[in-house]
């Protein structure tokens, strides 16, 4: 991203930035060079969003595995006589 653009902190911020770039390009009021710069910025933002989605997916997988393990332990404890 060009130096004058801020780096998003969240998925939602990045998505909003992508939407703004798309709107600017769709207006057709910018030249070819600026369009290419906007495209480059957009691609970096898309990668940022993909990384955030991958991180969220991994967290969800860990949460599910932990919940399944806890459920299995709970069932095993219920079946084990004292």
Protein Blocks (a to p, Z undefined) as FASTA:
>chain_A
ZZkbccdfbfklmmmmmmmmmmmmmnopacfklmmmmmmmmmmmmmmmmmmmmmmmmmmm
mmmmmmmmmmmmmmmmmmpcZZ
